[in-house]
Amino acid sequence: MIVDARVICPQNPWRVWGLRALTGKDPSVAHWISGRAGFEAGYQQARAQVRAWLRRRPEGMVWVGCTGGKHRSVYVAERLGRDLGVEVRHRDLD
């Protein structure tokens, strides 16, 4: 399953100078993303879809992507991992 974090949060934190060098694991980036209008509703919808998909495929993988792979997708993946109790690995952080 693929989750497009650009749909959940259309605004890109990379465009905010103070957030550019940080990642979605940083609390200030997480706060910025979670504070965008419509984010919470979009996240809850994505979480429900991922949960339902993982029930059908417990060994399945969920890919979360965005433009650069360092802000929105990282935050959404980390939050999904906490909320759903699944392992999270990041491809583009290193």
C-alpha positions as CSV (number, residue, x, y, z in Angstrom):
1,M,0.0,0.0,0.0
2,I,1.2,3.5,-0.8
3,V,0.3,6.6,1.3
4,D,1.0,10.0,-0.4
5,A,1.8,12.4,2.4
6,R,1.5,15.3,-0.1
7,V,-2.2,14.7,-0.1
8,I,-2.5,14.6,3.7
9,C,-0.3,17.8,4.0
10,P,-0.1,19.7,0.7
11,Q,2.2,22.4,2.2
12,N,5.8,21.5,2.2
13,P,7.9,22.2,5.3
14,W,11.0,22.2,3.2
15,R,9.9,25.6,2.0
16,V,10.0,27.0,5.6
17,W,13.6,28.1,6.0
18,G,13.9,27.1,9.7
19,L,12.6,23.6,9.0
20,R,14.5,22.8,5.8
21,A,17.5,21.1,7.5
22,L,15.4,19.1,10.0
23,T,13.4,15.9,9.5
24,G,9.9,14.7,10.3
25,K,11.3,13.3,13.5
26,D,12.0,16.8,14.9
27,P,9.3,18.1,17.2
28,S,9.2,21.5,15.5
29,V,8.5,19.9,12.1
30,A,5.9,17.5,13.6
31,H,4.2,20.5,15.2
32,W,4.2,22.5,11.9
33,I,2.8,19.5,9.9
34,S,0.2,18.6,12.4
35,G,-0.9,22.2,12.6
36,R,-1.8,22.5,8.9
37,A,-5.5,22.9,8.1
38,G,-7.0,19.6,7.2
39,F,-4.0,17.5,8.2
40,E,-5.7,15.7,11.1
41,A,-8.7,14.7,9.0
42,G,-6.5,13.5,6.2
43,Y,-4.3,11.6,8.6
44,Q,-7.2,9.9,10.3
45,Q,-8.5,8.7,6.9
46,A,-5.1,7.4,5.9
47,R,-4.7,5.6,9.2
48,A,-8.1,3.9,8.8
49,Q,-7.1,2.8,5.3
50,V,-3.7,1.5,6.4
51,R,-5.3,-0.3,9.4
52,A,-7.9,-2.0,7.2
53,W,-5.2,-3.0,4.7
54,L,-2.9,-4.4,7.3
55,R,-5.7,-6.5,8.8
56,R,-6.0,-8.2,5.4
57,R,-2.3,-8.5,4.9
58,P,-0.5,-8.6,8.3
59,E,2.9,-9.1,6.7
60,G,2.4,-6.4,4.1
61,M,4.4,-3.2,3.7
62,V,3.1,0.3,3.6
63,W,5.1,2.9,1.7
64,V,4.7,6.5,2.7
65,G,6.1,9.1,0.3
66,C,6.3,12.8,-0.3
67,T,8.5,15.1,-2.4
68,G,11.8,14.8,-0.7
69,G,11.3,12.0,1.8
70,K,12.5,13.9,4.8
71,H,9.6,15.8,6.4
72,R,6.0,14.9,5.7
73,S,6.5,11.2,4.9
74,V,8.8,10.7,7.9
75,Y,6.3,12.3,10.3
76,V,3.3,10.4,8.9
77,A,5.2,7.1,8.9
78,E,6.4,7.7,12.5
79,R,2.9,8.5,13.6
80,L,1.4,5.5,11.8
81,G,4.0,3.3,13.5
82,R,3.1,4.6,16.9
83,D,-0.6,4.5,16.3
84,L,-0.7,1.1,14.7
85,G,2.2,-0.6,16.6
86,V,4.2,-1.4,13.5
87,E,7.9,-1.2,12.7
88,V,9.0,1.9,10.7
89,R,12.1,2.1,8.5
90,H,13.1,5.2,6.6
91,R,14.8,4.9,3.2
92,D,15.8,8.5,2.6
93,L,16.9,9.8,6.0
94,D,20.5,8.8,5.7
